[in-house]
């Protein structure tokens, strides 16, 4: 029996954009309604480090050394700078160099890092849904129940007290937490069958799990 993929596509789309509603005061275009992530590690530590790394990449330089911290700091060796984190580097280049997606050079303002937080909540939501849905299917429940369990788990993990609390101030914790469900989905999914298609699917899952694990660390 062929299973329709439209329910999955609709749920994934909703879970992807739901963080925009949860964090609407961070991304609203109206200044009167706009809020910022409160001052702390996010603004005093992560933002300066990541703004420096972004600036270096935009200038065509590898961010090896940050001379603005005391006697200097090896920026490339500091995971908090995100110097080698692909999503951060891509966003930095898009914003720093302008282009058709932006229309002008905007540098790397604070809201750019806040958008990374929102994006990683989307990653966490979708990854958790896929992981728990796959567990449900492996245990033999129907597609409807597996999807329902995936949605509930996604909402609990993404908007529970842990992820919406302290990790918002800590980009590295948010990033690892967001990629963890994807790693678990790739590792925990057991595809049945011995055909070529099933083998390719297992290899694809393993490759995706390796990529997600690499991005997490």
C-alpha positions in Angstrom: 0.0 0.0 0.0 1.4 3.3 -1.1 1.6 5.9 1.7 0.9 9.5 0.9 3.8 11.9 1.7 1.7 15.0 1.8 0.8 14.8 5.5 4.6 14.6 6.3 5.3 17.5 4.0 2.6 19.6 5.6 3.7 18.8 9.1 7.4 19.5 8.4 6.4 22.8 6.8 4.4 23.8 9.9 7.2 22.7 12.3 9.7 24.6 10.2 7.9 28.0 10.4 6.4 27.6 13.9 9.6 29.1 15.6 9.0 32.3 13.6 5.7 32.6 15.5 7.3 31.7 18.8 10.0 34.2 18.3 7.9 36.7 16.4 9.2 39.6 18.6 12.7 38.9 17.5 11.9 39.0 13.8 9.0 41.5 13.5 9.8 44.4 11.2 7.9 46.9 13.5 10.3 48.6 15.9 7.6 49.2 18.5 7.0 45.4 18.9 10.6 44.3 18.4 12.6 42.8 21.3 16.1 41.4 21.5 17.6 38.5 23.3 18.6 39.9 26.7 22.1 41.0 27.4 24.4 38.2 28.6 26.7 35.6 27.0 24.7 35.9 23.7 25.5 39.7 23.3 28.7 40.0 25.2 30.5 36.8 24.1 29.0 35.0 21.2 28.0 38.0 19.1 31.5 39.8 19.2 33.3 36.5 18.4 30.9 35.6 15.5 30.9 39.1 14.2 34.7 39.0 14.0 34.7 35.6 12.2 32.0 36.9 9.8 34.0 40.0 9.1 37.2 38.1 8.3 35.4 35.7 5.9 33.8 38.6 4.1 37.2 40.2 3.7 38.5 37.0 2.2 40.6 36.1 5.1 40.6 32.9 7.3 39.8 34.0 10.9 42.9 32.6 12.4 43.7 35.2 15.1 41.5 37.6 17.0 43.8 40.5 18.0 40.9 42.3 19.8 40.9 40.1 22.9 43.7 41.0 25.3 47.0 39.7 23.9 45.1 37.9 21.1 43.1 34.7 20.7 43.2 31.8 18.2 39.8 32.5 16.7 39.9 29.4 14.5 40.3 27.2 17.5 37.4 28.7 19.4 34.2 26.8 18.6 32.2 29.7 20.0 33.3 31.9 17.2 31.6 29.7 14.6 34.5 30.3 12.2 34.2 26.9 10.6 30.4 26.4 11.1 29.0 26.3 7.6 25.6 27.9 8.4 27.3 30.8 10.1 29.9 31.3 7.3 27.2 31.2 4.6 25.0 33.8 6.4 28.0 36.0 7.0 29.0 35.9 3.3 25.4 36.7 2.1 25.0 39.6 4.5 28.5 40.9 4.2 28.8 40.9 0.5 25.2 41.8 -0.3 23.8 40.5 -3.5 20.3 39.8 -4.9 19.2 38.1 -1.7 19.9 41.1 0.5 20.2 44.0 -2.0 22.9 45.7 0.0 25.8 45.0 2.3 24.6 44.9 5.9 27.6 43.5 7.7 26.8 41.1 10.6 24.3 42.9 13.0 22.9 41.4 16.2 19.7 40.3 14.5 21.6 38.1 12.1 22.7 35.9 15.1 19.2 36.0 16.5 18.0 34.6 13.2 20.4 31.7 13.6 18.7 30.9 16.9 15.3 30.8 15.2 16.7 28.7 12.4 18.1 26.1 14.8 14.8 25.8 16.6 13.3 24.9 13.2 16.1 22.3 12.8 15.4 20.8 16.2 11.6 20.7 15.6 11.9 18.9 12.2 14.6 16.5 13.3 12.7 15.5 16.5 9.6 14.8 14.4 11.4 12.6 11.9 13.2 10.7 14.7 10.2 9.9 16.8 8.0 9.2 13.8 10.6 6.6 12.6 10.6 5.1 16.1 6.8 4.8 15.9 6.9 3.1 12.5 9.6 0.6 13.7 7.4 -0.3 16.6 4.6 -1.2 14.3 2.1 1.6 14.9 0.1 3.2 12.1 1.4 6.2 10.1 -1.2 8.4 11.8 -0.1 7.5 15.3 3.6 7.7 14.4 3.1 11.2 13.0 1.1 12.2 16.0 3.8 11.0 18.3 6.4 12.8 16.2 4.5 16.1 16.4 4.1 15.9 20.2 7.7 15.0 20.8 8.8 17.8 18.5 6.7 20.4 20.4 7.9 19.2 23.8 11.6 19.1 22.9 11.6 22.4 20.9 9.5 24.5 23.2 10.1 22.8 26.5 11.8 24.5 29.5 15.3 23.3 28.5 15.7 24.5 25.0 13.9 27.8 25.5 15.8 28.7 28.6 19.5 29.0 29.1 20.5 27.5 25.6 19.1 30.6 23.9 22.1 32.5 25.4 24.5 29.8 24.3 24.8 29.4 20.5 26.9 26.3 20.8 24.4 24.5 23.0 21.5 25.5 20.7 23.5 24.2 17.7 24.3 20.8 19.2 20.8 20.4 20.5 19.4 21.2 17.1 21.5 18.6 15.3 21.2 15.9 17.9 17.7 14.7 16.7 19.0 14.4 13.2 21.9 12.2 14.3 19.5 10.0 16.3 17.1 9.8 13.3 19.9 8.7 11.0 21.4 6.2 13.5 18.2 4.9 14.9 16.3 4.3 11.7 16.4 0.7 10.6 15.2 0.2 7.1 13.8 -3.2 6.2 14.6 -5.0 3.0 17.7 -6.1 1.1 17.1 -4.5 -2.3 19.3 -2.0 -4.0 16.9 0.8 -3.1 16.9 0.0 0.6 20.7 -0.2 0.6 21.0 3.2 -1.0 18.6 4.5 1.6 20.6 3.2 4.5 23.8 4.6 3.0 22.1 7.9 2.6 20.9 7.9 6.2 24.4 7.0 7.4 25.9 9.9 5.3 23.3 12.3 6.6 24.0 11.2 10.2 27.7 11.7 9.7 27.1 15.2 8.3 24.8 16.1 11.2 27.3 14.8 13.7 30.0 16.8 12.0 28.0 20.0 12.1 27.2 19.4 15.8 30.8 19.2 16.8 
